[in-house]
Amino acid sequence: MRFSIRNLTSVATIAAAALVLAGCSGGETSASAGGASAGASEVTELKVGVTPIANAANLYIAIEQGYFTEEGLDVTPTIIQTASTAIPSLLNDELQLALMTSVPTVTAASKGLPISVVSGSDRYPTDGAADTTALVVSPESGISSLADVAGKTVALVGLKSAPDLALRVVLEEAGVDPSDVEMVEIAYPDMVSALQSNRVDAAFVVDPFLSAAKAAGLDVVSQPFTEGLGGMNALLWVGSDAFVQANPETAGKFATAIKKAGEYANENPEAVREVLPEFTSLSPEAIAKSIIPSWDGEISDTDIQAYVDLMKREGFIAEDAPGVEDLLWVPSGN
């Protein structure tokens, strides 16, 4: 079983890449959906899945700045809530690409699902001031530190997700057994109301919902991504093996455009704020206070191995899941 994580940053690299992910025998057929084609019948109309969070702004920047158009691509964003909904859509070619966190990507591949990483997107910050996420609580909750989370209920966007992993890491570092914490799934847009109605005691939110939480008077207890996963790959642009193999030039063009968009967004944070209303329901006041992510398209084998180790330790993937030598594919000569 082999899972090939590939940072396909150029058309030439992708054209040379014929390796596939674990269990890829079911992904040998060409992707046929997705719209018009050019040249060797490659798809150029793409439906791309993103969650309604600030980290997805680089896709909208690429559209607004014409980077996809420059590459001959017509990209339509599609809102998804979690990777659990994105993966079936990728494999069924309802989506051609999706923005996914590293954790569900590694999990899916360890189970033999044929998915490929087309590009990195961003990394978890090492400085809390740059973190667009936080564990928040009501001022009346009695929770002032991670130690107080024991015996409480915490809202996560998904179980066995990146927030779940990061939370477990920081809880253990604080001396709390994660099994003593009840973790429940709640969509990001519903987390603040869940806290205010006392359905949960804490919520792990991401901007732009973090800004909304602060505006609602909620307190930050921890920043698990910075404290537990700082510096590691966060979000990745992922497609099915079938799509990437059938459309290597298109995948490369997408990677080129999204990298340009990330660079532009890093230099123009106000442009990010301008696109947030297109895919979030935040008020202008909340958007003005939003922390803007920093985008980075690189992928590290060290990061992948760190994920494998952490995910095995926390029971996210089996102990006999493939090691980093099976998870990371590097073009020959690199």
N, C-alpha and C positions, 0 to 999 in steps of 0.2 A: 504494500500500500504506500502510495507516494502523494504528498501534497506539495505542489510547487507554488510557492509565493514568489511572484515575479514583479519587479518594478519595471514595467514596460515603458520606458521614458522616451523611446524614439521609434519611428516606423521601422528602421532597420533592425532594431533589437527585437521587436515583436515579430517581424517577418521571419526571423531566424529561430523564434521560439516555438517549438512544436511539442514541448512537454506538457503534460496535463496533470490535473489534481487527482487525489485519491478517488478510486472507484469511478474512473472516467470512462469506462467502457460504454456507459449509457449516454455519454455526451459526445459521441463521435459524429453525429449527424450535424449538418450545417444549420445555423440559425436562419430561419426564413422570414420571421416576422420583423417588424420594426420600421417598415417604410421603404422608400426608394433606395436604389442602389446605384453604384457607379463603378466603372472599371470592371474588375473581375467579380461583379455581382455583390460588392460589399454594401452593407447597410449604411446609410448616412443619416437616416431619421431615427433618433434615439429617444426612448422614454427612460428617464433616469430617476430613480427613487431617492428621496431625501426626507429626513425627519425635520420638523419645523423648529430647528435650533440655529443659533447664530453661526455655528461651524459649517453649515451648508451654504453660507452666503457666497463662497467662491464659485459655486455653480451659477448663481444668478449674476454675479459679476462677469463671468465668462460670456453669458448671454448678452448682458447690457453693453459690454465693451466690444462685442462683435468677434471675440476670439474663436468661438465655434464656427461662425460664418466664414472667418478667414481660412479655417481648415476644411470648409465644405460640409459642415455638419449642421443639422437642424435638431436642436435638443429641446425636449419638452420635460420640465420637472413634474414629478408625480409625488405627492405627499404620502409618506408611509409613517407608521408609528414605531415599529421595531424591526430588527433584523429577522425576527421569526416570520414576519410577513414578507420581507424582501426576498429571502432565499427561494421560496417556492415560485415567486413571480419571476426571478431570474432564470430558474431552471425551466419554467414554462414559456420563457421568452415574452412574458407580459411586460417585463422590464428588461432593458438591455444592460443597464448598469445601475448600481445602487451604492449609496454612501453607508458603509457599515463599520462598526468598531472592530478592533482587532480580535476581541474575545469571541464573538459569534463566528467570525471568519475562521479562526483556528478550530473552534468546536465543530463547525460544519465539515471542515476538511478532515478532521480526525475521524469523522463518521463516514468518510468516503464520498461526500458530496462533491461533484465536479465544478468547482468555482475557481476563478483566477483573480489575482490582484492586478489591476491595470495601473494603478498609481497610488502613492501615499497621499494624504491630505493634510494632516496636522499631527502635532505631538502634545502629550500632556505637559503642562508647564512645570517648571521647577521653582517658579516664584509664585506664591499665592496671589500676588497683586494682578497677575496675568491669567489667573484661573477663572474660567467662565462657569464654573460649577461649584456647588457647596451642599453640605448637609445642613438643612435649616429646620428650626423648631419655633414653636410659639413661645413668647416670653413667659407665659404662664405654665409651660410644660414641666418645669423643674429640671430640665436638662441643660447643663452648662458645660459639659465635657463629654467625650466619647465614653468615659467610664459610666456615665449616667444612662447610656443607651441600653444597657443590659435590662432585659425584661420588657423592652418597649417594642412598638410596631413601627417599622420604617417603610416608606413608600419608595419603590424603585421602578424605573421604566420597564424593567424586565428582570426576571430571575435568571441566574447563570449568565448575566450580562457583564459588561465592563464596569458599570457602577456597582454591581453586586460584588465583583472581584475586588475592586478598590476598597469598598467598605469593609469587606472581610479582612483585608490586609491591615487597615488602620485600626480596626477593632482589636485584632490580635495584638498589635503593637501597644495598644492601650490596656491590655490585660483582660479584654472581654472575649468570651467564647462566642463566636458568631451564631452557634446553635441556640444561644440564649436570647437571640433577637429574632422577632418575627418579621420577615421581609415579605411584602405584598406588592403585586404589580398594579401600578396606576400610571396612566399616560401623563406626560409632562404637563399638558394644559390643565389637568385636573388636580395637580398636586397641592397647589395653594389652597383651593377650596376644601380639599380633604383634610388639610391641617386645621383650617379655620373651623371645620365642623367636627373636629376631634375624631375623625375616622382613623387617623394615624397620629403618632407622636412626633415623627420626624420625616423629612422627605429629602431625597437626593436630587436636587434640581439643577438644570443647566440653563444658561442664558439662551433666549431672552427671558425665560421664566424666573431665573434667579433675580433679575432686576425687579420683576413684578413682586417676587416674594419679599425683597427688601423694602419695596415701596409699601407693602402691606404690613410692615412692622415686624416681620419674622427675623429671628436671629440666626447667625451663622455659627455652627458648632465646630465644623471641621471642613477641610477641603480634601477629600479622600484621593482625588486624582493627583494633586500636587504632592500630598504626603505619602501616598502609597505607590503611585505609578509614574511619578514625575520623570520626564525625559523620554518615556516610551511612546511608540507609535499609538495614536489614538484612533483616528478615522481613516478608512481606506476606501478607494473606489474599486468596486468588485463587479465582475461579470461572470457568466457561466463559461466553462471551457468551450462549449459549443459555439457561443457567440464570439469569443476571442479568437478561436482557431479559424472560424469562417470569415472574420473581419479584422485581421491583424492591423491593417493600415488605419482603419477607423478607430480601433482601440488606441493606437499610437497618436493619432490626431487628437483624440479626446485628452490623453495624458498631456500633450503639448499645450493645449488650450487651457486646461485646468491649472497647470503649473503657472502659466502666464497670469491667470486670474488671481492665484494666490499671491504672486509677487505684487500685482497691482493693489490687491486688497491690503497687504501689509503696509504699503506706502500711502494708501488713501483710506483711512478708517472711516471717514465720513461717507465714502461711497458705499461702504458696507451698511451703514445705518440707513442709507437711502433705499437699499433693496430689502431690508428686513420686513417692511409692511407687505411685500409681495407674497410672503409665505408664513408670516406670523400674525397673530391678532393683538400684538402689543400696542399700547398707547404711545403716542409720540414722546410723552414724558419718560416712559420706561425705556424706550429705544435710545433716548438721549443719554441715559445712565448706563446703558449696556456695556459690558466689558467686551472688547473686540478680540476675537481669537487671533493667533498667529499661525499662518499656514506654511507647511513644509512637506514637500512631496517625496522625501526620501524614505527608504525602508531599511531597517537594520537587522542583520541576523542575530545580533545580541538581544535586540528587543524581542524577536520571535522566541528565542530560547528562554528568555525571562518569562514570557507569557506561558510557554509550555510548562516550565517549572512551577510557576504559581498556580496554574490551572490544574495540574496534577495534584499539588498539595491540597488544594481546596475541593478536590473531587469534581471539577468541571469536566475533565476528560480522563480517560482510563490511564492507569499507570503504564500500560503497554502501548499507549499512543506513540506515533513516530517521533523521534528526536529531531533536533534542529537540522541535522544533515538530510533528513527527508522532507522537512518543511520548507526549506529555502533553496530556490534554484538560482544560480548565478550564471550569466552567459559565459561561455568558454572564453578564456583569455582575460577575464576580470579577476 
